[in-house]
Amino acid sequence: MAGSATPPNRIQKIVVVGGGSAGWMTAAALSRFLPSSFTKIELVESEEIGVIGVGEATLPTLHLFNQRLGINEQEFVRKTQGTFKLGIEFVNWGRVGNRFFHGFGDFGPLIDSVAPYQYWLKLHMAGDQTALSEYSVPSLMAELNRCAQPHPDPKSPFSAFLYAYQFDAALYARYLRDYAEQRGVKRTNAKIVDAKLRGENGFIESLVLDNGECIEGDLFIDCSGFAGLLIEKTLKTSYEDWTHWLPCDRAWAVPCESISPLTPYTRSTAHDAGWQWRIPLQHRIGNGYVYCSRFIDDNAAAKTLLDNLDGKVLAEPRMLRFTTGRRKKLWNKNCVAIGLASGFIEPLESTTISLIQNGIGRLIEYFPDRNFDPVLESEYNRHSIMEIERIRDFIILHYCATSRDDSELWRYCREMPLPDSLNYKMEVFRARGRPVIYESDGFKEASWIAIYNGLGVIPKTYDPLVERYSVDEIRRMLIEKRTILRRGVETMPTHEQFISQYFHTDPGGMA
């Protein structure tokens, strides 16, 4: 039949190296959009090596990934022991005793074309002590330990917030493995002992496994984690080190028993040499201490973590070693690195899963044929590097905008030179409270404002258009707004009630 022959340059075999969240998210997404009749997909992982996954917190963008794969949200949450995440609570960041919340929502609609933060800023400068979080729906929900889906009516003040998930990363990988295998993905359990290159162009030709098998492919996707088996060990792509800006280089991770109440947010608590994460799941709490080994030894770091748990330890602590930074190229020849193989920004704002899904989406957007046009590689790398560097600046902000001088780490962070891009963003914000946001930024205006404000970075002045209202008019307007928000949040179910109802009834919108 005419047109039935396979185009000679079509990618006919994709080999994914490594399982875990990155590998199985990649395999699942590709199997969804590339049927087995079009391209064969094989994933190689070794059960002996295991995966990093320790309990994962995410950003709201995971909704889009799951929706595009046709994944049922209720089933997903149930299968991964998931909980809901409205944002991140920060403790002891900026100064000891400080506590603030980065919620997944804005501070309300514009008021006469001016951001509500500017009106709050005028009141604040007039002596009003009301916290900015009083105008953020997800922040109020977290404070009261309430949870609900956004209201379906876009005119409702409870319609604009977002939520993410907290789940067991190993269970998520298993869930996606089932999804991918049902769609024709072949899984091979083996270690890679060698990779053969084509002599004429240095592209990867095949992988040699410890069982003697040789796997050929057209496109190779490196999801091997920090090891970077293909992108680095085989192709020698090289790495850009960011430890001078993000000095933490190790982490201890350990699960502990759950306690009540089940909170709908992740917590980050700053310690002398780093910070501790707390991720509540249905069946346990994931914990970890991210720290700088220059300023604390490993045993002391482990003790810090174990001394600050909510419940009984459920396993031996595991250490992770890493170097913050990125590969010089995330796509090199016929290899694309996804996840930790592409680079690493510490998990302070839960960006790992988001970077994985964006890398997959970008690969589909620039999907090559066997000619591997270097223009596609270049554009993929340009967008990927731009994204990760803008996230890098957002994470550095958490460290550098501190008044802490009680330990070596925080003194270092106060004094370290910053990327020019971040210096510029901070200068603009300090001038009049306007965050610098670019089109492909991973974090939007409200997120930058939440971190600036929480760390005590207050602009010199506010938008002059705010002067159209007097202090008393603004106060009355904002009192009414925050009263409506708090009363509405108080009617919502608790996080535990919401999860229980969610599995047995149509959750709908806010009651």
SVG drawing of the C-alpha trace seen along z (x, -y; Angstrom):
<svg xmlns="http://www.w3.org/2000/svg" viewBox="-21 -60 57 73">
<polyline fill="none" stroke="black" stroke-width="0.4" points="0.0,0.0 1.4,-3.4 2.9,-5.3 3.2,-2.2 7.0,-1.9 9.0,-3.1 10.6,-6.5 14.4,-5.8 15.2,-8.5 12.5,-7.9 13.6,-7.1 12.8,-3.4 14.3,-2.6 14.5,-4.6 16.6,-3.3 15.9,-4.8 18.7,-4.2 17.6,-4.1 14.3,-3.7 13.1,-5.8 10.8,-8.8 12.9,-10.2 13.1,-7.0 9.5,-5.9 8.1,-9.4 10.0,-9.5 9.0,-6.0 5.4,-6.6 5.1,-9.9 6.9,-8.7 4.7,-5.5 1.6,-7.8 2.6,-9.9 4.7,-7.5 2.8,-4.2 4.8,-1.0 3.9,-0.7 5.8,-4.0 8.8,-3.6 10.0,-0.9 10.9,-1.9 13.1,0.1 14.1,-0.9 17.2,0.6 17.5,0.5 19.2,2.6 17.3,3.6 20.7,4.0 21.4,0.2 18.1,-1.0 16.8,-4.6 17.2,-7.9 13.5,-8.3 12.8,-9.0 9.4,-10.7 8.8,-13.4 7.2,-16.9 6.2,-18.5 4.9,-21.7 1.4,-22.1 2.6,-21.5 2.5,-17.7 -1.3,-18.1 -0.6,-18.7 1.7,-15.8 -0.7,-13.3 -3.7,-14.8 -1.9,-14.5 -1.2,-10.8 -4.9,-10.4 -4.1,-9.4 -7.0,-9.4 -6.1,-11.7 -7.9,-9.6 -6.2,-6.4 -2.8,-8.2 -3.1,-9.6 -4.2,-6.2 -1.5,-4.2 1.3,-6.5 0.2,-7.1 -0.1,-10.7 -1.1,-13.8 -1.9,-17.3 0.5,-20.2 -0.5,-23.8 3.0,-25.2 6.1,-25.2 6.5,-26.5 9.9,-28.0 11.2,-28.0 14.4,-29.9 15.1,-31.2 16.3,-34.8 16.7,-34.8 16.3,-32.3 12.7,-32.2 11.3,-33.4 8.4,-31.5 6.7,-32.2 4.8,-30.4 5.2,-30.1 1.7,-29.2 0.7,-28.1 -1.5,-31.1 -1.5,-34.8 -2.6,-37.6 -5.8,-38.3 -6.8,-40.1 -5.4,-43.5 -7.0,-46.5 -7.3,-49.3 -4.6,-47.6 -2.2,-47.5 -1.0,-44.3 -2.6,-43.9 0.9,-43.5 1.5,-47.2 -1.5,-48.2 -0.3,-45.9 3.1,-47.5 1.7,-51.0 -0.2,-49.8 2.9,-48.0 5.0,-51.2 2.3,-53.0 2.8,-50.7 0.2,-48.0 1.4,-44.6 -1.0,-42.3 1.0,-39.5 0.9,-39.3 -0.1,-35.6 -3.5,-36.7 -4.4,-37.5 -3.2,-34.2 -5.8,-31.4 -3.4,-28.4 -1.4,-30.1 -4.5,-30.4 -5.5,-26.9 -2.1,-25.6 -2.3,-27.6 -5.7,-26.1 -4.7,-22.7 -7.6,-22.8 -7.7,-21.3 -10.1,-21.6 -10.0,-21.8 -10.3,-25.2 -13.8,-26.4 -15.2,-25.8 -16.6,-29.4 -13.7,-31.6 -15.3,-34.6 -14.9,-33.0 -11.9,-34.2 -11.3,-30.4 -10.9,-29.5 -7.4,-30.8 -5.1,-28.8 -3.2,-25.7 -2.1,-22.5 0.6,-19.9 1.2,-16.5 3.5,-14.8 4.0,-11.1 6.2,-8.0 8.6,-8.4 9.2,-4.6 5.4,-3.9 5.0,-6.6 7.8,-5.0 6.1,-1.6 2.7,-3.1 4.2,-4.6 6.1,-1.4 2.8,0.4 1.4,-2.3 4.3,-2.2 4.5,1.6 0.8,1.7 1.7,-0.5 4.4,1.6 7.6,0.4 10.1,3.2 11.9,3.4 15.3,5.0 16.8,5.6 20.5,5.4 23.6,3.3 25.3,1.4 29.0,2.3 29.9,0.4 28.6,-1.8 29.8,-1.5 30.2,-4.6 30.0,-5.0 33.4,-5.8 32.3,-8.3 30.4,-10.7 30.8,-9.6 27.1,-8.9 26.1,-6.1 25.5,-3.0 24.7,-0.4 24.9,0.6 26.6,3.7 24.9,5.3 26.3,7.4 24.3,10.4 26.1,10.2 23.2,8.7 23.8,5.7 21.0,3.2 21.1,1.0 19.1,-2.2 18.7,-5.5 17.9,-7.8 19.3,-7.3 17.8,-9.0 20.0,-9.1 18.0,-8.9 20.8,-7.3 20.8,-9.9 24.0,-11.5 26.1,-8.8 25.4,-10.3 26.3,-7.0 25.8,-8.2 25.8,-11.9 29.0,-12.2 30.9,-8.9 30.4,-8.0 30.1,-11.3 32.2,-13.4 29.8,-16.3 31.3,-18.1 29.6,-19.9 29.1,-23.5 29.6,-23.6 27.4,-25.9 28.6,-25.1 30.0,-28.6 26.3,-29.8 24.6,-26.7 27.2,-25.2 25.2,-22.3 26.7,-19.1 25.2,-16.2 22.0,-15.0 20.8,-12.4 17.4,-11.0 15.2,-8.9 11.5,-8.1 9.6,-8.2 6.2,-7.4 3.3,-9.7 1.8,-12.0 -1.5,-13.9 -2.6,-16.2 -1.7,-15.3 -0.4,-18.7 -1.1,-19.8 2.4,-21.3 6.1,-20.6 8.2,-22.1 11.8,-23.4 13.6,-24.2 17.0,-25.9 19.8,-24.6 23.3,-25.8 24.8,-24.1 21.8,-23.5 18.2,-22.8 15.8,-19.9 12.8,-18.8 9.6,-17.3 7.2,-15.7 4.1,-14.1 2.6,-11.1 -0.4,-9.0 1.7,-6.2 4.9,-8.0 6.8,-11.2 9.8,-11.7 12.7,-13.6 16.1,-14.8 18.9,-17.1 20.6,-18.9 23.9,-20.3 27.4,-21.6 30.1,-19.2 32.6,-22.1 30.7,-23.3 29.5,-20.1 30.7,-16.5 28.5,-13.7 27.9,-12.2 26.9,-15.5 24.6,-16.1 22.9,-12.7 22.4,-13.5 20.8,-16.8 18.3,-15.1 17.5,-12.3 17.1,-14.7 14.5,-16.7 12.0,-14.0 8.3,-13.9 8.0,-10.1 9.9,-6.8 12.5,-6.1 11.4,-3.5 14.7,-2.8 18.4,-3.4 19.4,-6.9 20.8,-7.0 23.4,-9.5 23.3,-11.2 26.3,-13.1 25.8,-15.7 27.2,-18.7 24.8,-21.5 25.0,-22.6 24.2,-21.4 25.7,-19.6 27.2,-21.9 24.7,-20.2 21.6,-18.4 21.3,-17.1 24.6,-15.9 24.7,-14.0 22.0,-11.3 21.7,-11.4 19.3,-13.5 19.8,-13.7 16.6,-13.9 16.4,-14.3 19.5,-14.1 21.7,-13.1 21.1,-16.5 22.1,-18.5 20.9,-19.1 19.4,-22.0 18.9,-21.1 15.2,-20.1 14.4,-23.3 11.5,-24.3 10.6,-20.8 11.7,-21.5 13.1,-18.1 9.9,-16.5 9.0,-19.7 12.4,-19.8 11.9,-16.2 8.5,-16.7 9.6,-19.9 12.6,-18.1 10.3,-15.3 7.9,-17.9 10.7,-19.7 12.1,-16.5 8.7,-15.7 8.5,-19.3 11.9,-19.0 11.7,-15.3 14.5,-14.4 14.8,-12.0 18.0,-9.9 19.7,-12.9 19.7,-14.6 19.7,-18.2 22.1,-20.1 19.7,-23.1 17.2,-21.1 19.9,-20.1 20.9,-23.7 17.4,-25.0 16.6,-22.2 19.8,-23.1 19.1,-26.8 15.6,-26.5 16.7,-23.9 19.7,-25.9 17.6,-29.1 15.0,-27.3 17.4,-25.7 19.4,-28.9 16.3,-30.9 15.3,-28.3 18.9,-28.5 18.5,-32.2 15.2,-31.6 16.9,-29.1 20.0,-31.2 17.6,-34.0 16.6,-31.9 20.2,-31.7 21.6,-35.1 18.8,-37.3 19.5,-36.4 20.4,-38.4 21.7,-35.2 25.3,-35.4 25.2,-32.6 27.1,-30.0 29.7,-29.7 27.2,-28.7 25.0,-31.7 27.9,-34.1 29.2,-32.6 25.8,-33.0 25.4,-36.6 28.8,-37.6 29.0,-35.4 29.0,-37.1 25.8,-36.5 25.0,-35.8 24.5,-39.1 21.0,-37.9 19.9,-37.6 21.6,-40.9 19.5,-42.6 16.3,-41.0 16.9,-42.0 17.8,-45.6 14.5,-46.0 12.5,-44.5 14.1,-46.7 13.3,-49.8 9.5,-49.3 8.4,-45.8 8.2,-44.5 9.6,-41.0 11.4,-40.5 9.6,-37.6 10.5,-36.1 8.3,-34.1 9.8,-30.7 10.3,-31.3 9.4,-28.3 8.2,-30.6 5.8,-33.5 5.4,-36.9 3.5,-35.7 6.3,-33.2 9.1,-35.7 7.1,-38.1 6.4,-35.4 10.1,-34.7 11.3,-38.3 8.7,-39.3 9.3,-36.2 13.1,-36.9 12.5,-40.6 13.4,-42.1 11.2,-45.2 11.2,-47.6 12.2,-51.3 8.7,-52.4 5.5,-51.3 3.8,-51.9 2.8,-55.6 -0.6,-54.6 -1.5,-53.3 -1.7,-56.9 -5.2,-57.1 -6.4,-55.5 -5.8,-56.8 -4.4,-54.5 -7.8,-54.3 -9.5,-53.3 -6.9,-50.6 -7.2,-49.3 -11.0,-49.0 -10.7,-47.3 -8.1,-44.7 -9.8,-44.0 -12.9,-43.1 -10.9,-40.9 -9.0,-38.9 -12.2,-38.5 -14.0,-36.9 -11.0,-34.6 -10.6,-33.4 -14.3,-32.7 -14.3,-30.7 -11.3,-28.7 -12.7,-27.9 -15.6,-26.0 -13.2,-23.7 -12.5,-20.1 -9.2,-19.3 -6.6,-17.7 -7.3,-14.2 -11.1,-14.7 -10.5,-15.9 -8.4,-12.8 -11.0,-10.5 -13.9,-12.2 -12.0,-12.4 -11.7,-8.6 -15.4,-8.0 -17.3,-10.9 -17.1,-13.5 -14.9,-16.1 -16.4,-19.0 -15.3,-22.4 -15.2,-24.1 -18.2,-23.4"/>
</svg>
